C-alpha cells in the first residue's frame, strides 16, 4: 500500500488500545505507527512520528484528551483527531476544537468503517478522483456472460444468501461477488452502506423516514419499496446527504 493512513493510538487503558488496534488492522489502508498510554506521551509521540490521525481517549489522568488535542495545533504537521471515548457528553466540545469524528466505546464497526473511509477521502482526494475517472462501469458475470453495467444506473445492491442482487433502472443482476467486494469498487462513487446487507446509490435518495428504535426507511427514485437503514448507519448517512 503506497498511501497509508498513519495512526497513533492514545488511551491510558492497555486493553482499550489493543481492541482499537485490532479493529484498525482490518483496514488495508491503516498503518499503526505508535501508541501512547498518557497525554504527555501522546504529545511527544505526535511530534516524533507525525501521524496523519490520532485516535484519542478523553478521560486520562494529568493531561486529558482535550488538552492533548489542543496542543496539536502547535505542531508542524497537525493530525486529524478522532476521539475514542466511553463518554458522549464531550462531543460538543470535541467538535468545537475541530475533531474529525467522535467514536463511542464499545466501538460500532460500521461507524468505524465509515470514519476510515471519510478520512481516506480527506487525505487522498486526488486518488479518489483518479479512480472515478478510470472506472465508470461495473463488470458482472451472469450465466457465462459479462455485463458491463454503467455505475450511474445502479440504484442499490442487496446481499441475499449466497448471491448479491444489483438493482438498476432497467433490470436486476445477480452475482456471486460479496457485498464487501462490491463496496470496495463502488465507494469511490456515491454509494453508501445503509445496512449490513445493502449498499445504495445516494444520487437516487428522495426521502428518509423514521421507523423504530432509531432505525429509518429510505426511499429511492424509480422504485416503490422502502429500504431499511440500520440505526448504526443513520448518523453518517445524514452527514453524507446533508453535507
N, C-alpha and C positions, 0 to 999 in steps of 0.2 A: 504494500500500500504506500503510495508516494505522498499522499496528503493526509497525514494523521491529524486527529484532534488530540492534542497533548493535554492530559488531565492530571490535576493534583487533587488528592482526596484528603479532606481535613475533618477529623472527628476525634474527640477525646476517648471514645469507646472503640476498642480494637475490633470487637465483633461487628459493630456497625460499619467500620471501614472495610472489613473483609466481605461483608454482604454486598456493599455497593460495588466494590472492585469486581466481585464475581459477576454481578449483573452487567457491568460495563464491558467486561471481557467478552461478552456475547456479541458485541458490535465489532465488525471488521475495520471500522474507521476510527476507533478509540484506542489510544495508547496511554496507559497509566505511567506517568513519568516520576511519580513520587507520592508519598503520603505523610501526613503530619498529625500528631496527637495533641497539639495545643495551638492556640492562636499565635503565640510567639514564634513557634517553629514554622507555622504556615507562612508567616511574613518572610522569614529568612529563605525558606524553600522557594517561594514565589519569585524572590529576587534572583536566586541561583538558577532555577530551572526554566523560568519564563514560560509557564504553561499557557495554553490557549484558553483553558477553562479551569475554574476551581469549584469543586463540589464541596460546599462549606456548611458544617454544622453551626448552629447558633449558640446553644447553651453550652458553653465551655468555661472552665474556671479562669480567673485572672483576665485574660483578653478574650472577649466573646466574639462570635462570628460577625456581628455588625461592625465592631471596631476593626476587625481584620479587613473586611470588605472596604471600609472607608480608607484604610491605609494603602490599599492597592492603587488608588488614584494617583499616588506619587511615584509609581513605578514607571520605568521607561516603556515597558510593554504592559498595558493594563489588561488583565484577563477578563473573560466573561465570568460572571458569578452566578452559580446555581445553588441556592440554599437547599440543604437537605436536612430536614428537622422534623421532630415529632410535634412541634407547636405551631398551630395555624395562626395564632394571634399576632405573629410578627410579619405577616405577609405585606400589609400596607407599608410598613417601614422599609421592608426589603425592596419593594418596587420604587419607593422614593429615592433610593440610592442606586437605581437603575440596574437591579438584578435582572438577569436574563430569564430566570424561572425560579419557581419555588416548589420543591417536591416534599411531600409529607411521608413520613415513615408510618407504617410499613409501605415500602415503595410499590406503586402500581406500574407494572411492566409496560402497559400500553402507554401510559403517560410518559414514562422514561424514554420509550422508543420515539415518541413524537418530539420530545425535547431534543434528543440527539439528532434527529433529522433536521429540525429547525436550526440547530447550532451548525450543522454541516453546511446548510444552505447559506447561513450568515457568513461563515468563514471562507467558503469556496464558491461564491456566486458565479464566477467565470466557468467553473467546471460544470455547474448546473446548466448554464446557458449553452455550453458546448454540447452537452448531452441532448438538450431539447432540439437543437438544430440537426443533430445527427440522426435521430430516430423519430419517425412520425407514424410508423405502422407496427403493429404487433403481430408476429408470425404465430399462427395457431394451427397445429396439425390435427385434423379430424378425418377419420375413415381413409387414411392414406393420402389425403390431400393437404396442402399447406395453404391456409388462407392468410392473407396479409391485411389485417383489419386496421383501418385508419383510427388512430387512438382517439381523435376528437369525436368519433362516433360512438364510443363506448359509454354507456350510461352507468353501469355498475358491474361488479364482479362478485360472485357468490360461491363459496365453497359448500358443496353438498356431498357428504360421504367421501368417496374416492375421486370424485370429479369436481371440476371447477366450472361454473357456468359464467360465460361472458355475455352480457346483455347489451345489444346495440340498438340503434334507432330502427333497424330493418329486420334483424333476426338474432337468434341466440346461438352461441357456440359452446361446445363442451371440450375441455382439455384436461389432461392429467397433471398439468403444471399446478404446483401448490399455490396457495394464496400468498405465501411468503415470497415465492419466486416472482409472481406477477407484481407484487407490491414493490419489489426492487426495480422492476422495469418501468412501473407507472408513476412512482412517486416524484420523479423529476418533472412530471407534468402536473395536472391539477387534481390528482387522486388522493383520497384520504380514507384511512380505515375508520369505520364508524362502529364496528362490531368485530368480534373475533373471527367471523366468517364472511365479512362484507367490506369491499372497497367501493367507494363511489367517486364519480367524476363531479367535482364541486361546481363545474360550469353549469350543470343542469339542476342544481338545487333551487327550489322555489319556495319551500316552506319547512319550518322546524316547529313541531308541536309537542308540548309536554305530554308525557304519557303517565308513568307512575314510578315512584321510588327514585326519582332523579333521572330516569330514562326518558328518551324522546322518540318521536316518529319523524322521519324525514320524507319529504315528497320531492320527486324529480319530474322534470318535463318529460312528456311522451310516455308516461306510464301511470296507470291508475292506482297500483298498490303502494302502500307505505312501507318504508324500510325501518327496522328498529335501530336506534342509536343507544349503545350501552352508556351508562352514566359515566364510566371511566373516560370516555372519549368526548363528552359533551363540551367541556371547557375548551379543549384545544380546537374542536370543530368550530365553535363560535369565534375563537380567535382567528382562525383561517378565513371564515366567511365575513367577519366584520372588520378585520384589519386592525 
